[in-house]
Amino acid sequence: MEWSACLDEYEKLVIRMNTPRVVIDNAVCATSTLVKVDSARKHGILLEAVQVLTDLNLSIKKAYISSDGRWFMDVFHVTDQNGNKLTDESVISYIEQSLGTCHSVRSDCFKGLTALELTGTDRPGLLSEVFAVLTDLECNVVESKVWTHNGRIASLIYVKECESGSPIEDSQKISSIEARLRNVLKGDNDIRSAKTTVSMAVTHTERRLHQMMFADRDYERTTMASTEIPPTVTVQNWAERGYSIVNVQCKDRPKLLFDIVFTLTDMDYVVFHATIDTADNQAYQEFYIRHTDGTPISSEAERQRVIQCLQAAVERRASEGVKLELYTMDRRGLLSDVTRTFRENGLNVTRAEISTTSDMAFNVFYVTDAAGNPVEPKTIESVRERIGYSSLKVKEPPLIYHKAADEATTKMGTGGAVLLSLGSIVRRNLYNLGLIRSYS
C-alpha cells in the first residue's frame, strides 16, 4: 500500500474514533427516552450535548456522565415538554445528527440582524424606556430575551432597519443607538456599570446572557427585598482522587442542567463524572470536577465563588411574577406600547422573551408590582383591557424557590440523604470502571 493511501486510512480511523456515537432508545425506560452519547473527550463536549437537548425544549429527568481518560460517556433520560417519550422521527433524527458531530453548536437564526447587548441596574419601567428609544430610532425588534437578577438586568435584543429590513450597519446610527441606550440604562444612579454594545456576531443567546451577567458580577450582589431561599450548593474536595465534588439541590425546571454545566464550563472547569436526578419537582445534581489544568479547587475563596456563581446561574432564569403571553399582529412600536402600559399600571418586568414569525409577535412577560410583590388581579385585568383580552393571556404564576424548598424540607429533611445516595452512585460507577478501590 502506498504511503498516501496509508495516511488516508489513518485519517479515516481518527475520524471514526473522534466522531460521537449516538444511540436513542425508547425501549429501556417506561417513562423517558434514553439518549446515549460516546465520544472522545474534549473540553466543552458535555455542554454541547446538553445544549442540543435543551434547545429542543426537552426535559432531562436523569443523567449519568463519565469521562475519565480519553473517552466521554453520557446517558440522558429525556422527555418532551408534556412529560412524554420522544416519538417524532424528525426530532430524533435531529438529535442524532447534531450530537453525532464534533463541532460546537452554533445559533444561526439571527443572521442578518444586529445584536444589542445591554446590562445595568434594573428598575421599574426600564424596558419601556429601552423599547421607546428603539422605536424612535426606527429599529424593528425581531427577537429578544431579558433576564433580571439581584437588582441587575441583562438583555440581548436583535434588531433590523424598519424600512429596509436590513441589519443596521451605518456607524453613525450605531453610535446613536449606543449613546441613547446607555443614557437610559444609566438613569440617575448607574453611571459606571451601565453597558451597551452593538454587534453583528452570531451567538447563542442564553450562553451570552449568562456571560453578560457573570461579567456584571451579579452573583456578588444581594437584593434585600427578595424572599427566595437560594438553591443549596455545596463544594468539597475528594483528595484521594483529586476531584472537587459539587452538589446542587433546588427546584427542578427546564434548562436547569444547561445553566449549571455552562457556568462550570465557562469558569474553566471540566466535569469528569456527574449524576443528575429529579423527584417530586426537585433536582439533585452532583458533579466531579477539576480545572482544565487537572487540579481541584484549591482555596476557600475559590470554593465560595463557585457556590455563588452556581446559585446565580440557577436563579437567573427562575423569574418571579405572573406570566403573561401576548400573541398579536406585529407592528412598529408594539413593544413600546405594551411595556408603557405595564409601566403606567405599576408593573415591573422581571423576565421577557420576544419573538416574531412572519407578521405575528409572540411575547412572554413575567411581571410583579414595582416592589417585587405579586400583582393584584384587578391590575392585570386593567392591563388586559387596554392591550386586548384576546391578545394578552394570563398563565399560572411560576412557583418560587422557597415554596418548593419548604416542601422538600418537610418531606426529606435537608436532602442530605439524597445527595449522599447520588454520591454513592457515582462512586460505584468509578469502582466499576476500576478507578477507585471501594465505594463504601
Order of alpha helices (4+ residues) and beta strands (2+ residues): alpha-beta-beta-alpha-beta-beta-alpha-beta-alpha-beta-beta-alpha-beta-alpha-beta-beta-alpha-beta-beta-alpha-beta-alpha-beta-beta-alpha-beta-alpha-alpha
